């Protein structure tokens, strides 16, 4: 079986509208200061699991320069957690294995 790591505190579909506005607020509070960083942040933090996040990042069709922002946002998200969350490691590994 394929392991799928779920994000902690994932919202249900009924809460998705308020969830996206909460993610934008959180992105701003974490100093995601460009539209690209905010978009990447919302993908990473709003994904169902690391595979969902990976697929959504790929669909963004980022240029080489833009794709550098993914790791910056990923590191910022990981470092803001109170305890280690393996989700970020799995996502980073998936991103690295396919580039």
Buried (B, 14 or more C-beta within 10 A) or exposed (E): EEEEBEBEEEBEEEEEEEBEEBBBEBBEEBEBEEEBBBBBBBBBBBBEBBBBBBEBBEEEEBEEEEBEBBEEBBEBBBEEEEEEBEBBBBBBEBBEEEE
